[in-house]
């Protein structure tokens, strides 16, 4: 009877330690995903700024076109197109980073907990 009591106590301590370790792992995994999402959101912000400046340059090109009808507007239009290309690239990179961070579920920890439960069930059958 005393051995059974000790086994139950040991099992209780091990399960408690296991739960704490799994929670710590989940917290680390969610922190990493949060960092990725933050980086992706920053890239979206950079894409928005590049698009804003592209629009400003395009407006300047239209003004130059109307004011002079000379090659200066062409230079401004080329700069605007280049900024829009940069905005598109930044947006795609940002979208990819945000997609990598979702869903915000600690998938590795869930798999680890399932494996732990399976091991405990297997041990209990013996």
Secondary structure, DSSP 8 states (H G I E B T S, - for coil): -HHHHHHHHHHHHHHHHHHHHHHHHHHHHHHHHHHHHHHHHHHHHHHHHHHHHHHHHHHHHHHHHHHH-STHHHHHHHHHHHHHHHHHHHHHHHHHHHHHT-S-S-HHHHHHHHHHHHHHHHHHH-
